[in-house]
Amino acid sequence: MTQMRVVGFDRLELRFAPRPWRFAQQRRSEIDAHFARLRDRNPHLWNGRVLVLHDFALGPDVFCGDYLETDFASFLAWRDWDFPDPSVYNCFGLAALRGSDGAFLLGVMADHTANAGKVYFVGGTPDPDDIDADTVDLNGSVLRELSEETGLSADEVTPEPGWHAVFAGARIAMLKVLNAPLPAPALRQRIREFLASEEQPELADIRIVNGPADLDPQVLPFVAAFLDHMWQSSTRASP
């Protein structure tokens, strides 16, 4: 089992610093064949462009990192083959949406997506749309994904300062807590109405989690690690 740790950072300093990805170059034919098989099972998959982290450094209150650009087929092969190239990381932003009652809301991925059936916070691997000059904007990525996947706009949530990073092997999940003025059941209803209006929504459903009893194996481990950290921190802070 991958060892995980949760670390808080005041800020992120992320750059687009492109360079060739040798894994994608050297295993091109295998990657293309793997993606063709995935497409046979799920024709909705699209070989777009994504960003992966190739270097990072930790400061006392800052996470610094450099990204390169690659194709989604190479990214999926690297993931599906258990991350054979340890020189890169999937460093992505997630919107830790929390209702006014303190409950968090997780998305259930739709069947046509690459993560069908998995349960985690709204968000995903950054792509070239998240590049501003030479900066990779994960905050903007998180808010964009929130809008696209749930229909909630940036002015309907209040971001908490800083980030929670979950280090989980080749994955580095960057979570931004977004507080909403509505309780979780009302938020869930609002989002479900948005999903019903979409022709092909990325989410099949929304789950509310109040505590460990609400987690099941479909919830991705790094999400469970973050939630456990938040719940334990809340318990320690209680008088």
C-alpha positions, 0 to 999 in steps of 0.5 A, spaced: 500 500 500 502 506 498 504 510 504 501 517 504 502 524 508 498 530 508 502 537 508 499 544 508 502 549 504 501 557 504 502 557 496 504 554 490 509 556 485 508 552 479 511 553 472 510 550 465 517 548 463 517 543 457 521 538 456 521 531 452 518 525 456 522 519 454 517 514 457 512 517 451 517 517 446 521 510 447 514 506 448 510 510 443 507 504 439 505 500 446 502 507 448 498 507 442 496 500 442 494 501 449 490 507 448 486 503 442 484 498 446 481 503 451 478 506 446 475 500 443 471 499 450 470 506 451 469 510 444 468 517 448 475 517 450 479 523 447 487 523 446 487 531 448 493 534 452 495 534 459 500 536 464 505 532 468 510 534 474 517 533 472 520 537 478 518 539 485 521 542 491 518 543 498 519 550 502 516 551 509 510 554 506 511 553 499 510 548 494 514 549 487 514 545 481 515 544 473 510 541 468 511 538 461 506 537 456 504 530 454 498 527 450 493 523 454 494 516 451 501 517 454 498 519 461 493 513 461 499 508 459 503 511 465 498 510 470 495 504 468 502 500 468 503 502 475 507 509 473 513 505 470 517 512 470 518 515 477 521 521 474 514 524 473 508 525 478 501 527 477 500 533 480 493 535 480 488 540 483 481 538 487 476 542 489 474 540 496 467 542 496 464 543 503 457 545 505 455 550 511 454 544 515 461 542 515 460 536 510 464 535 504 461 533 497 464 528 492 463 526 485 461 519 482 465 519 475 460 517 470 461 511 465 464 514 459 470 517 463 477 514 464 475 514 471 468 511 471 465 509 478 471 512 482 469 517 487 473 523 489 473 531 489 471 535 483 478 536 479 483 533 475 489 533 471 491 540 469 492 541 461 494 547 457 488 551 458 491 552 465 497 555 463 498 563 463 505 565 460 509 560 464 505 559 470 501 553 471 494 556 475 492 550 479 487 555 483 484 557 476 484 549 474 480 548 480 475 553 479 474 551 472 473 544 474 468 546 479 464 550 474 464 545 468 462 539 473 457 542 478 455 548 475 457 552 481 461 558 479 467 561 483 463 567 486 458 562 490 464 559 494 469 562 499 476 559 498 480 557 504 487 560 504 493 555 502 493 548 500 493 541 503 497 536 499 496 529 499 503 525 497 501 518 494 506 515 490 506 518 483 500 522 485 500 529 488 493 531 490 493 539 491 486 540 495 483 547 495 477 547 501 471 551 498 466 553 503 459 554 500 453 558 504 448 552 503 448 545 507 450 539 503 444 536 502 441 543 498 448 543 495 447 536 492 440 537 490 443 543 486 448 540 483 444 534 481 439 538 477 445 541 473 447 534 472 440 532 469 440 538 465 447 536 461 447 532 455 453 528 457 455 530 465 462 528 467 459 526 474 454 520 475 452 523 482 454 527 488 455 523 495 455 527 502 460 525 507 460 527 514 465 522 517 469 515 516 462 511 516 460 515 509 467 512 506 467 506 502 472 502 497 470 507 491 472 513 494 480 514 492 485 513 498 488 519 497 481 523 498 480 518 504 487 520 507 485 528 506 478 527 509 481 523 515 486 529 516 481 534 516 476 530 521 482 529 526 484 536 525 477 538 527 477 533 533 483 536 536 481 543 535 474 542 539 474 544 546 
